Amino acid sequence: NNHPKLHYFPHGVNGNFFKPSDELPKEHRLLCVANNGFANDQGFDRKGFSYAIQAAKILNLPITVVGPSNNKNFFERYKNTYDKLELIFDVNEEELLKIYQKHTIFLHPSILEAGHPNLTLLEAMACGLPVIATYEAGNYLPGLVAIERDVKQIVERISFVSNNYEKIRSTVLNTAEEHSFKNV
């Protein structure tokens, strides 16, 4: 309620570290980066990996899921195999940067993402990846293509992003600059 000593700072991204690669991959490569699970159920699909993988399969696109070893709990439960799925666990920031730079589209069909925005969304944007994600109604993040947790809709949005890639990529790079540490 406008308390004079209370200030809200949204997440900021280190644009000096997270930046695009000099070369884009020749084909689209999808990426999810998150710690899945919820409360006492570490196998619960809170971040929507299953939706992203199903969409990748429909489009026959490679997809990588990156996160802590905790994500193994989900993949023990979700036995669906896909030969173009790569799982990577427990990366450091330098490894994560290289992973972002090897991909073209970031997927984040989480149960809910509020308007902070989520730090991984900003990191992906700073690396030039258009973001397809759930996002709290009423919030706006330029370049983010909003979705529901619906495979058909995710497939449609991936196609939309693919067909408008350069324009959306330019928008996400500008958004990342607006959310850089120096500007936040």
Residue frames as a rotation matrix with the C-alpha (Angstrom) as fourth column:
ASN 1
0.566 0.824 0.000 0.00
0.824 -0.566 0.000 0.00
0.000 0.000 -1.000 0.00
ASN 2
0.510 -0.425 0.748 2.69
0.254 -0.756 -0.603 2.45
0.822 0.497 -0.277 -1.07
HIS 3
0.845 -0.311 -0.434 4.72
0.439 -0.059 0.897 2.15
-0.305 -0.949 0.087 2.12
PRO 4
0.872 -0.462 -0.163 7.57
-0.489 -0.792 -0.366 4.69
0.040 0.399 -0.916 1.76
LYS 5
-0.028 -0.954 0.300 10.27
-0.898 0.156 0.411 2.19
-0.439 -0.258 -0.861 2.73
LEU 6
0.094 0.140 0.986 8.99
0.126 0.980 -0.151 -0.76
-0.988 0.138 0.075 0.70
HIS 7
0.023 -0.152 -0.988 10.30
-0.928 -0.371 0.036 -1.21
-0.372 0.916 -0.150 -2.82
TYR 8
0.646 0.225 0.730 9.64
0.028 0.948 -0.317 -4.12
-0.763 0.225 0.606 -5.15
PHE 9
-0.185 -0.735 -0.653 12.42
-0.858 -0.203 0.473 -5.19
-0.480 0.647 -0.592 -7.50
PRO 10
0.882 0.459 -0.111 11.59
-0.447 0.736 -0.509 -7.65
-0.152 0.498 0.854 -10.27
HIS 11
0.478 -0.731 0.487 14.13
0.495 0.682 0.538 -10.28
-0.725 -0.016 0.688 -11.25
GLY 12
0.619 -0.390 -0.682 16.99
-0.707 -0.656 -0.266 -9.02
-0.344 0.646 -0.681 -13.35
VAL 13
0.891 -0.324 0.319 19.29
0.416 0.864 -0.285 -10.89
-0.183 0.387 0.904 -15.70
ASN 14
0.163 -0.924 -0.345 23.04
-0.063 -0.358 0.931 -10.57
-0.985 -0.130 -0.117 -16.10
GLY 15
0.955 0.296 -0.017 23.15
-0.006 -0.040 -0.999 -9.54
-0.297 0.954 -0.036 -19.75
ASN 16
0.283 -0.927 -0.247 26.93
-0.958 -0.285 -0.029 -9.42
-0.044 0.245 -0.968 -19.63
PHE 17
-0.616 -0.469 0.633 26.93
-0.497 0.855 0.151 -13.19
-0.611 -0.221 -0.760 -19.04
PHE 18
-0.131 0.665 0.736 23.70
0.536 0.672 -0.512 -14.49
-0.834 0.327 -0.444 -20.59
LYS 19
-0.079 0.047 -0.996 23.91
-0.671 -0.741 0.018 -13.51
-0.737 0.669 0.090 -24.24
PRO 20
0.861 0.508 -0.032 23.10
-0.353 0.551 -0.756 -15.03
-0.367 0.662 0.653 -27.62
SER 21
0.135 -0.765 0.630 25.42
0.521 0.596 0.612 -17.28
-0.843 0.245 0.479 -29.54
ASP 22
-0.448 -0.371 -0.814 27.08
-0.477 -0.671 0.568 -15.91
-0.757 0.642 0.124 -32.63
GLU 23
-0.814 0.166 -0.557 25.45
-0.454 0.418 0.787 -18.72
0.363 0.893 -0.264 -34.64
LEU 24
0.057 0.902 0.428 21.91
-0.944 0.187 -0.270 -20.05
-0.324 -0.388 0.863 -34.48
PRO 25
-0.505 -0.133 0.853 21.36
-0.017 0.989 0.144 -23.81
-0.863 0.059 -0.501 -34.73
LYS 26
-0.960 0.070 -0.272 20.27
-0.275 -0.048 0.960 -24.89
0.054 0.996 0.065 -38.22
GLU 27
-0.297 0.907 -0.298 17.06
0.306 0.386 0.870 -26.49
0.905 0.168 -0.392 -36.96
HIS 28
0.171 0.426 0.889 14.81
-0.725 -0.556 0.406 -25.48
0.667 -0.714 0.214 -34.10
ARG 29
-0.471 -0.336 -0.816 15.76
0.390 0.750 -0.534 -27.04
0.792 -0.569 -0.222 -30.79
LEU 30
0.491 0.767 0.412 13.38
-0.160 -0.386 0.909 -26.79
0.856 -0.512 -0.067 -27.83
LEU 31
-0.627 -0.747 -0.221 14.53
0.187 0.131 -0.974 -26.27
0.756 -0.652 0.057 -24.26
CYS 32
0.720 0.685 0.107 13.03
0.022 -0.177 0.984 -26.54
0.693 -0.706 -0.143 -20.75
VAL 33
-0.548 -0.832 -0.090 15.04
0.168 -0.004 -0.986 -25.45
0.820 -0.555 0.142 -17.70
ALA 34
0.192 0.672 0.715 13.39
-0.727 -0.392 0.564 -26.00
0.659 -0.628 0.413 -14.32
ASN 35
-0.949 -0.280 0.144 13.21
-0.294 0.624 -0.724 -27.86
0.113 -0.730 -0.674 -11.05
ASN 36
-0.234 0.913 -0.333 10.10
-0.324 0.250 0.912 -30.02
0.917 0.321 0.238 -11.30
GLY 37
-0.522 0.124 -0.844 8.08
0.692 0.640 -0.334 -31.45
0.498 -0.758 -0.420 -8.43
PHE 38
-0.087 0.579 0.811 5.77
-0.360 -0.777 0.516 -29.98
0.929 -0.247 0.276 -5.85
ALA 39
0.389 0.239 0.890 5.87
-0.906 -0.079 0.417 -30.10
0.170 -0.968 0.185 -2.05
ASN 40
-0.010 -0.379 0.925 6.16
-0.632 0.719 0.288 -33.75
-0.775 -0.582 -0.247 -0.99
ASP 41
0.656 0.266 0.707 5.65
0.333 0.738 -0.587 -35.12
-0.678 0.620 0.395 -4.52
GLN 42
-0.073 -0.817 -0.573 8.94
-0.366 -0.512 0.777 -34.62
-0.928 0.267 -0.262 -6.37
GLY 43
-0.740 -0.125 0.661 7.62
0.484 0.584 0.652 -36.58
-0.467 0.802 -0.371 -9.36
PHE 44
0.323 0.935 -0.147 4.74
0.609 -0.324 -0.724 -34.15
-0.724 0.144 -0.674 -9.93
ASP 45
-0.267 -0.411 0.872 4.88
0.961 -0.185 0.207 -32.33
0.077 0.893 0.444 -13.28
ARG 46
0.305 0.368 -0.878 4.65
0.599 -0.791 -0.123 -28.78
-0.741 -0.488 -0.462 -11.92
LYS 47
-0.273 -0.548 -0.790 6.82
-0.245 -0.755 0.608 -27.31
-0.930 0.360 0.072 -14.68
GLY 48
0.603 0.740 -0.298 5.03
-0.458 0.016 -0.889 -29.06
-0.653 0.672 0.349 -17.55
PHE 49
-0.502 -0.861 -0.081 7.82
-0.605 0.282 0.745 -31.22
-0.619 0.423 -0.662 -18.95
SER 50
-0.455 0.357 0.816 5.31
0.460 0.879 -0.128 -33.82
-0.762 0.317 -0.564 -20.21
TYR 51
0.667 0.723 -0.181 3.43
0.265 -0.458 -0.849 -31.16
-0.696 0.518 -0.497 -22.23
ALA 52
0.340 -0.636 -0.693 6.65
-0.769 -0.612 0.184 -29.86
-0.541 0.470 -0.698 -23.77
ILE 53
-0.671 -0.625 0.399 7.89
-0.331 0.734 0.593 -33.35
-0.664 0.266 -0.699 -24.66
GLN 54
-0.043 0.744 0.667 4.55
0.601 0.552 -0.578 -34.33
-0.798 0.376 -0.470 -26.23
ALA 55
0.795 0.311 -0.522 4.58
-0.139 -0.743 -0.655 -31.16
-0.591 0.593 -0.547 -28.34
ALA 56
-0.112 -0.927 -0.358 8.18
-0.817 -0.119 0.564 -31.83
-0.566 0.356 -0.744 -29.43
LYS 57
-0.607 -0.072 0.792 7.20
0.155 0.966 0.207 -35.37
-0.780 0.248 -0.575 -30.47
ILE 58
0.460 0.856 0.234 4.26
0.484 -0.022 -0.875 -34.13
-0.744 0.516 -0.424 -32.54
LEU 59
0.861 -0.159 -0.483 6.54
-0.415 -0.767 -0.489 -31.65
-0.293 0.621 -0.727 -34.33
ASN 60
0.795 -0.602 0.074 9.46
0.594 0.748 -0.296 -34.11
0.123 0.279 0.952 -34.49
LEU 61
0.523 -0.608 0.597 11.77
-0.339 -0.791 -0.509 -31.54
0.782 0.064 -0.620 -32.90
PRO 62
-0.235 -0.663 -0.711 14.64
0.581 0.490 -0.650 -32.17
0.779 -0.566 0.270 -30.51
ILE 63
0.646 0.438 0.625 14.03
-0.275 -0.630 0.726 -31.14
0.712 -0.641 -0.287 -26.91
THR 64
-0.449 -0.800 -0.397 16.34
0.321 0.270 -0.908 -30.82
0.834 -0.535 0.136 -23.94
VAL 65
0.788 0.600 0.141 15.24
0.035 -0.273 0.961 -30.74
0.615 -0.752 -0.236 -20.30
VAL 66
-0.325 -0.946 0.018 17.78
0.237 -0.100 -0.966 -29.28
0.916 -0.310 0.256 -17.87
GLY 67
0.527 0.455 0.718 17.61
-0.546 -0.467 0.696 -29.08
0.651 -0.759 0.003 -14.09
PRO 68
-0.227 -0.613 0.757 18.76
-0.973 0.175 -0.151 -30.57
-0.040 -0.771 -0.636 -10.82
SER 69
-0.922 -0.197 -0.335 18.95
-0.214 0.977 0.013 -34.30
0.324 0.083 -0.942 -10.11
ASN 70
-0.619 0.765 0.177 15.57
-0.222 0.045 -0.974 -33.89
-0.753 -0.642 0.141 -8.41
ASN 71
-0.029 0.630 -0.776 14.04
-0.971 -0.203 -0.129 -34.00
-0.239 0.750 0.617 -11.91
LYS 72
-0.823 -0.288 -0.489 14.94
-0.412 0.896 0.165 -37.71
0.391 0.338 -0.856 -12.09
ASN 73
-0.757 0.612 0.228 11.93
0.037 0.388 -0.921 -38.28
-0.652 -0.689 -0.317 -9.81
PHE 74
0.148 0.815 -0.561 9.66
-0.672 -0.333 -0.661 -37.03
-0.726 0.474 0.498 -12.58
PHE 75
-0.054 -0.217 -0.975 11.39
-0.969 0.247 -0.002 -39.04
0.241 0.944 -0.224 -15.31
GLU 76
-0.977 -0.160 0.141 11.15
-0.198 0.927 -0.319 -42.23
-0.080 -0.340 -0.937 -13.22
ARG 77
-0.305 0.944 0.125 7.37
0.076 0.155 -0.985 -41.72
-0.949 -0.291 -0.120 -13.21
TYR 78
0.586 0.466 -0.663 7.07
-0.551 -0.371 -0.748 -40.38
-0.594 0.803 0.039 -16.77
LYS 79
-0.051 -0.632 0.773 8.35
0.132 0.763 0.632 -43.36
-0.990 0.134 0.044 -18.75
ASN 80
0.895 0.430 0.117 7.43
0.180 -0.110 -0.977 -41.91
-0.407 0.896 -0.176 -22.13
THR 81
-0.100 -0.989 0.106 10.49
0.498 0.042 0.866 -42.24
-0.861 0.139 0.489 -24.33
TYR 82
0.966 0.243 -0.084 11.38
0.058 -0.523 -0.850 -39.97
-0.251 0.817 -0.519 -27.19
ASP 83
0.440 -0.858 0.264 14.59
0.888 0.459 0.012 -40.47
-0.131 0.230 0.964 -29.13
LYS 84
-0.035 -0.441 0.897 15.06
0.515 -0.777 -0.362 -36.70
0.856 0.449 0.254 -29.54
LEU 85
0.903 0.316 0.291 14.81
-0.112 -0.481 0.869 -36.02
0.415 -0.818 -0.399 -25.78
GLU 86
-0.162 -0.966 -0.200 18.03
0.347 0.134 -0.928 -35.12
0.924 -0.220 0.314 -23.97
LEU 87
0.908 0.387 -0.162 18.13
0.257 -0.208 0.944 -34.92
0.332 -0.898 -0.288 -20.18
ILE 88
-0.176 -0.962 0.207 20.86
0.285 -0.251 -0.925 -32.90
0.942 -0.104 0.318 -18.47
PHE 89
0.787 0.449 -0.423 21.24
0.484 -0.024 0.875 -32.65
0.383 -0.893 -0.236 -14.70
ASP 90
0.713 -0.436 -0.548 23.17
0.497 -0.236 0.835 -30.46
-0.494 -0.868 0.048 -12.27
VAL 91
0.263 -0.607 0.750 24.82
0.817 -0.273 -0.508 -27.92
0.513 0.746 0.424 -14.57
ASN 92
-0.267 -0.383 -0.884 26.81
0.722 -0.687 0.079 -24.88
-0.638 -0.617 0.460 -13.51
GLU 93
0.431 0.515 -0.741 26.16
0.002 -0.822 -0.570 -21.40
-0.903 0.244 -0.355 -14.98
GLU 94
-0.390 -0.647 -0.655 28.78
-0.699 -0.254 0.668 -21.73
-0.599 0.718 -0.354 -17.72
GLU 95
-0.922 0.108 0.371 27.28
0.264 0.877 0.401 -25.04
-0.282 0.468 -0.838 -18.87
LEU 96
0.005 0.996 -0.084 23.79
0.668 -0.066 -0.741 -23.56
-0.744 -0.052 -0.666 -18.71
LEU 97
0.118 -0.034 -0.992 24.83
-0.464 -0.886 -0.025 -20.63
-0.878 0.463 -0.120 -20.90
LYS 98
-0.820 -0.493 -0.290 26.16
-0.488 0.339 0.804 -23.01
-0.298 0.801 -0.519 -23.57
ILE 99
-0.667 0.657 0.351 22.92
0.640 0.746 -0.181 -25.00
-0.381 0.104 -0.919 -23.41
TYR 100
0.270 0.759 -0.593 20.79
0.224 -0.648 -0.728 -21.87
-0.937 0.063 -0.345 -23.90
GLN 101
-0.084 -0.407 -0.909 22.98
-0.694 -0.631 0.347 -20.90
-0.715 0.660 -0.230 -26.85
LYS 102
-0.959 -0.277 0.061 22.49
-0.166 0.724 0.670 -24.29
-0.230 0.632 -0.740 -28.57
HIS 103
-0.412 0.892 0.187 18.69
0.820 0.452 -0.352 -23.97
-0.399 0.008 -0.917 -28.55
THR 104
-0.863 0.098 0.496 16.18
0.288 -0.711 0.641 -21.75
0.415 0.696 0.586 -30.33
ILE 105
-0.036 0.924 0.381 12.88
-0.367 -0.366 0.855 -21.87
0.929 -0.109 0.352 -28.40
PHE 106
-0.958 -0.254 0.136 12.31
-0.193 0.216 -0.957 -21.97
0.214 -0.943 -0.255 -24.63
LEU 107
-0.065 0.960 -0.273 9.24
-0.028 0.272 0.962 -23.84
0.997 0.070 0.009 -23.34
HIS 108
-0.975 -0.211 0.069 7.85
-0.063 -0.035 -0.997 -23.31
0.213 -0.977 0.021 -19.87
PRO 109
-0.169 0.984 -0.064 4.33
-0.225 0.025 0.974 -24.76
0.960 0.179 0.217 -19.51
SER 110
-0.953 -0.272 -0.133 4.38
0.088 0.172 -0.981 -24.43
0.290 -0.947 -0.140 -15.73
ILE 111
-0.239 0.897 -0.373 1.28
0.970 0.238 -0.050 -24.65
0.044 -0.373 -0.927 -13.57
LEU 112
0.876 0.482 0.020 1.59
0.480 -0.875 0.057 -20.92
0.045 -0.040 -0.998 -12.96
GLU 113
-0.375 -0.927 0.022 4.17
0.914 -0.374 -0.159 -18.25
0.156 -0.040 0.987 -13.53
ALA 114
0.529 0.526 -0.666 3.54
0.681 -0.732 -0.037 -14.94
-0.507 -0.433 -0.745 -11.88
GLY 115
0.882 -0.039 0.469 4.74
0.334 -0.652 -0.681 -11.61
0.332 0.757 -0.562 -13.15
HIS 116
0.613 -0.677 -0.407 8.16
0.385 -0.194 0.902 -11.48
-0.690 -0.710 0.142 -11.47
PRO 117
0.656 0.443 -0.611 9.21
-0.682 0.694 -0.229 -12.68
0.323 0.567 0.757 -14.23
ASN 118
0.912 -0.311 0.268 10.77
0.154 0.864 0.479 -16.10
-0.380 -0.396 0.836 -13.64
LEU 119
0.270 -0.905 -0.329 14.57
-0.523 -0.425 0.739 -15.86
-0.809 -0.028 -0.588 -13.86
THR 120
-0.395 -0.442 0.806 14.95
0.383 0.718 0.581 -18.70
-0.835 0.538 -0.114 -16.37
LEU 121
0.592 0.637 0.493 12.59
0.746 -0.202 -0.635 -16.86
-0.305 0.744 -0.595 -18.73
LEU 122
0.885 -0.289 -0.365 14.86
-0.312 -0.950 -0.004 -13.81
-0.346 0.118 -0.931 -18.59
GLU 123
-0.101 -0.963 0.251 18.02
-0.319 0.270 0.908 -15.88
-0.942 0.011 -0.334 -19.03
ALA 124
-0.086 0.154 0.984 16.52
0.771 0.635 -0.032 -17.57
-0.630 0.757 -0.174 -22.10
MET 125
0.874 0.465 0.139 15.47
0.455 -0.684 -0.570 -14.20
-0.170 0.562 -0.809 -23.52
ALA 126
0.576 -0.730 -0.367 18.92
-0.501 -0.670 0.548 -12.73
-0.646 -0.131 -0.752 -22.92
CYS 127
-0.456 -0.725 0.515 20.30
-0.028 0.591 0.806 -15.62
-0.889 0.353 -0.290 -24.98
GLY 128
-0.706 0.178 -0.685 17.84
-0.683 -0.424 0.594 -14.76
-0.184 0.888 0.421 -27.77
LEU 129
-0.919 0.393 -0.043 15.33
0.372 0.896 0.244 -17.57
0.135 0.208 -0.969 -27.25
PRO 130
-0.352 0.899 0.260 11.67
-0.621 -0.432 0.654 -16.78
0.700 0.069 0.711 -27.83
VAL 131
-0.974 0.029 0.223 9.71
-0.181 0.487 -0.854 -17.99
-0.134 -0.873 -0.469 -24.80
ILE 132
-0.200 0.932 -0.301 6.49
-0.343 0.221 0.913 -19.99
0.918 0.286 0.275 -24.94
ALA 133
-0.905 -0.252 -0.342 5.12
0.251 0.333 -0.909 -20.15
0.343 -0.909 -0.238 -21.40
THR 134
0.279 0.910 -0.308 2.24
0.847 -0.082 0.525 -19.94
0.452 -0.407 -0.794 -19.02
TYR 135
-0.843 -0.498 0.203 2.02
0.351 -0.796 -0.493 -16.50
0.407 -0.344 0.846 -17.46
GLU 136
-0.500 0.660 -0.561 -0.31
0.695 -0.080 -0.714 -14.98
-0.516 -0.747 -0.418 -14.91
ALA 137
0.145 0.677 0.722 -3.24
0.926 -0.350 0.142 -13.13
0.348 0.648 -0.677 -16.48
GLY 138
0.956 0.280 -0.084 -2.84
0.293 -0.915 0.277 -9.37
0.001 -0.290 -0.957 -16.45
ASN 139
0.291 -0.924 -0.247 0.96
-0.058 -0.275 0.960 -9.52
-0.955 -0.265 -0.134 -16.60
TYR 140
1.000 0.019 -0.003 2.87
-0.002 -0.041 -0.999 -8.79
-0.019 0.999 -0.041 -19.77
LEU 141
0.136 -0.990 0.038 6.39
-0.029 0.035 0.999 -9.70
-0.990 -0.137 -0.024 -20.83
PRO 142
0.572 0.139 -0.809 7.14
-0.744 -0.328 -0.582 -8.59
-0.346 0.934 -0.085 -24.41
GLY 143
-0.290 -0.650 -0.703 8.20
-0.887 0.458 -0.058 -11.52
0.360 0.606 -0.709 -26.55
LEU 144
-0.853 0.082 0.516 6.61
-0.230 0.827 -0.512 -14.12
-0.469 -0.556 -0.686 -24.30
VAL 145
-0.481 0.720 -0.500 4.05
-0.551 0.196 0.811 -16.17
0.682 0.666 0.303 -26.21
ALA 146
-0.498 0.340 0.798 1.47
-0.811 0.144 -0.567 -17.13
-0.307 -0.929 0.204 -23.61
ILE 147
-0.499 0.327 -0.802 -0.02
-0.299 0.804 0.514 -20.61
0.813 0.496 -0.304 -23.45
GLU 148
0.496 0.564 0.660 -2.27
-0.868 0.332 0.369 -22.80
-0.011 -0.756 0.655 -21.38
ARG 149
-0.542 -0.636 0.550 -1.09
-0.618 0.745 0.251 -26.27
-0.569 -0.204 -0.796 -20.38
ASP 150
0.618 0.744 0.255 -2.52
-0.216 0.472 -0.855 -27.80
-0.756 0.473 0.452 -23.53
VAL 151
-0.210 -0.805 0.556 -0.38
0.383 0.455 0.804 -29.82
-0.900 0.381 0.213 -25.98
LYS 152
0.230 0.359 0.905 -2.34
0.971 -0.023 -0.237 -28.76
-0.064 0.933 -0.354 -29.07
GLN 153
0.988 0.153 -0.015 -1.96
0.153 -0.988 -0.003 -25.09
-0.015 0.001 -1.000 -28.13
ILE 154
0.361 -0.928 -0.093 1.76
-0.175 -0.165 0.971 -25.52
-0.916 -0.334 -0.222 -27.42
VAL 155
-0.192 -0.376 0.907 2.23
0.780 0.502 0.373 -27.12
-0.595 0.779 0.197 -30.85
GLU 156
0.605 0.508 0.613 0.37
0.778 -0.542 -0.318 -24.20
0.171 0.669 -0.723 -32.47
ARG 157
0.943 -0.255 -0.215 2.49
-0.143 -0.892 0.429 -21.64
-0.301 -0.374 -0.877 -30.58
ILE 158
0.019 -0.963 0.270 5.76
0.192 0.269 0.944 -23.37
-0.981 0.034 0.190 -31.52
SER 159
-0.036 0.046 0.998 4.67
0.986 0.163 0.028 -23.20
-0.162 0.986 -0.051 -35.17
PHE 160
0.898 0.402 0.180 3.73
0.420 -0.905 -0.070 -19.53
0.134 0.138 -0.981 -34.73
VAL 161
0.632 -0.731 -0.259 7.13
-0.217 -0.488 0.846 -18.74
-0.744 -0.478 -0.467 -33.19
SER 162
-0.152 -0.700 0.698 8.93
0.575 0.512 0.639 -20.69
-0.804 0.498 0.325 -35.93
ASN 163
0.182 0.334 0.925 7.10
0.976 -0.176 -0.129 -18.70
0.119 0.926 -0.358 -38.60
ASN 164
0.838 0.137 0.529 7.82
0.109 -0.991 0.083 -15.35
0.535 -0.012 -0.845 -36.90
TYR 165
0.546 -0.614 -0.570 11.18
0.832 0.478 0.282 -16.21
0.100 -0.628 0.772 -35.41
GLU 166
-0.423 -0.836 0.351 13.34
0.770 -0.535 -0.347 -13.18
0.478 0.123 0.870 -36.24
LYS 167
-0.078 0.482 0.873 10.72
-0.168 -0.869 0.465 -10.64
0.983 -0.110 0.148 -35.13
ILE 168
0.891 0.441 -0.104 10.04
-0.003 0.234 0.972 -12.44
0.453 -0.866 0.210 -31.83
ARG 169
0.317 -0.861 -0.398 13.77
0.930 0.365 -0.049 -12.99
0.187 -0.354 0.916 -31.23
SER 170
-0.470 -0.460 0.754 14.39
0.383 -0.875 -0.295 -9.27
0.795 0.150 0.587 -31.64
THR 171
0.355 0.708 0.611 11.61
-0.363 -0.498 0.788 -8.51
0.862 -0.501 0.080 -29.14
VAL 172
0.894 -0.001 -0.449 12.96
0.372 0.562 0.739 -10.94
0.252 -0.827 0.503 -26.52
LEU 173
-0.123 -0.991 -0.042 16.45
0.914 -0.097 -0.394 -9.48
0.387 -0.087 0.918 -26.79
ASN 174
-0.380 0.080 0.922 15.00
-0.089 -0.995 0.050 -6.00
0.921 -0.063 0.385 -26.15
THR 175
0.712 0.692 0.117 12.97
-0.236 0.080 0.968 -7.35
0.661 -0.717 0.221 -23.21
ALA 176
0.550 -0.593 -0.588 16.08
0.798 0.580 0.161 -8.94
0.246 -0.558 0.793 -21.72
GLU 177
-0.491 -0.735 0.466 17.91
0.567 -0.677 -0.470 -5.62
0.662 0.033 0.749 -21.99
GLU 178
0.040 0.612 0.790 15.05
-0.391 -0.718 0.576 -3.88
0.920 -0.332 0.210 -20.17
HIS 179
0.938 0.338 0.072 15.37
-0.222 0.430 0.875 -6.51
0.264 -0.837 0.479 -17.41
SER 180
0.173 -0.949 -0.263 19.15
0.347 0.309 -0.886 -6.42
0.922 0.062 0.383 -17.24
PHE 181
0.078 -0.240 -0.968 20.83
0.997 0.032 0.073 -5.96
0.014 -0.970 0.241 -13.85
LYS 182
-0.849 -0.525 -0.062 21.87
0.526 -0.850 -0.007 -2.44
-0.050 -0.039 0.998 -14.79
ASN 183
-0.617 0.679 0.398 18.31
-0.186 -0.617 0.765 -1.42
0.765 0.398 0.507 -15.67
VAL 184
0.376 0.742 -0.555 16.57
0.447 0.379 0.810 -3.21
0.812 -0.552 -0.189 -12.79
